[in-house]
Amino acid sequence: MSARTAPIVANDIEQTRRRLERWRETRRAGAPMPEELWAAAIKVARRHGVYPTARALGLEYNKLKRLAQSTGEAQTGLPTPTFVELIAAQPAGGSHCRIEMEGPGGGRMRIELPQASAELVVNLCRVVWSGAA
């Protein structure tokens, strides 16, 4: 780390440490740490590492690590997609089929394939949904 970036790193961790100290001084005994403080600690941990952050902020390493990993979608700042459509090139002149499935839990899936691949997918679905290995 260069001398030029050291104050930025120290400032990043130091600001979060000061926020945690203010909360610790005023909290009720046994009160859980507020979500916004955990979010700030997770942000610092993603930038500087879990161990150095936990040590500097006086937080439990394993909890900070678990929280930083469990909020993986927040790392990109993008929402998790709920639907993805894949469009493949259509075979020239060949026949195709559409397979629509609904699982026991209510999940639905629609697949459009060339006729030759359809039987393979149907058999695969039978194996997966029947529980046979």
N, C-alpha and C positions, 0 to 999 in steps of 0.2 A: 504494500500500500504506500503510495507516495505521500509526501508531506502535504501536498496540495489537496488530496481527498480526505485526509485524516480528520479535519475539523467537521466536514460534512457528515462522516460516519459517526463521529462522537456526538454531534448535535442531534442526529436522528435518534439514536439510542437514548441520549440524555433527555430529550423532550418527553419521550415515553416514560422514562424512569421517574421524572418529576411528576407527571400526571399520576402514576401509580403511587408515589409517596403521598401526594395530597389526598388521594382516595383512602389509602391505608390509615392516615391520621384521623379521618373523619368517619370512617365506616363503623357500623354496628358490629359487635362481636358475632362472628359466624355468617355474616352477610356475604353472598357470593360476589365475585368480581363482576362489574358491569360488562355487558357485551361489547360496548364501544372500546373499553380498555383491552379486552381480549383481541378485538379486531386490530387495534394499534400494535399490540405485541406480535400478532401473526404477520402483519405487514413488515415489521422490523425483522422478524425471524426469516422471512422469505428473502429479504435483502442481504442479511448478514449471517444467516445460519441459526439453527435452533439452539445449539449449545451456548454460543456466545450471548445470544439474546436472553435465554433463560438465566444464565449466570449474572448478567448485568442487571436484569430486572427483578431478580429474586423470585422467579417463577418455577413451578415444577416442570422439569424438562419433558417428561413423558406426556403430560397433558398438553403442553404447548406443541409438541411434535404431532400428536394425534389431531389437534385442532387445525394445525397448518396443513396437514395432509387431507383431512376430511373436507376442507373447503377448497378443493382443487379447482372447481369451476370459477371461483372468484379470482384465481390467479390471472386468467385471461381477461376478465371483466366482461366476458360475453355470456349470454344466457345459454343454458343447456338446451339443445334442440329437442323438440318433442316429436317432430316428423322429419324424415329425410326421404327424398324421392331420388332414386337413381334411374337415369334414363340411358338405356343401352341402344346401340345401333340395331335396327330391325334387320333380320335376315332377308336377303333378296329372294322373293318368290316363295319362301318356305312358310310352312304353317306354324302357328304359335298357339299357346294356350295361356289362360289366366287361372291361377290358383288362388282361391280366397280361403283363409283359415281363421278359425276363432278358437282360442285356447280355453281350457276349463276356467281360467281366471277372468275371461272376458276380453283378453288381448286379441287384436285382429291383425291379419297380415294379408296383403295381396301381392302376388308375384306373377309377372308376365314373362314367359320364356318360350324359346323355340320348343316345338313338340318333343324333340329328342331328349331335352333336359327335364321335362316335366315329370316323368315317371321316377327319376332319381330323387327329385325334391319331395314328391309325395311319399315315397318310401322312407326317406330321411325323417320327415315329419311324423310318420307313424311310429318310428322307433323312438324319437324324442318324446312325444306326447304319451306313448304307452308306458314309458318308464323302463322299457327293455333296453339293456345295454348291449 
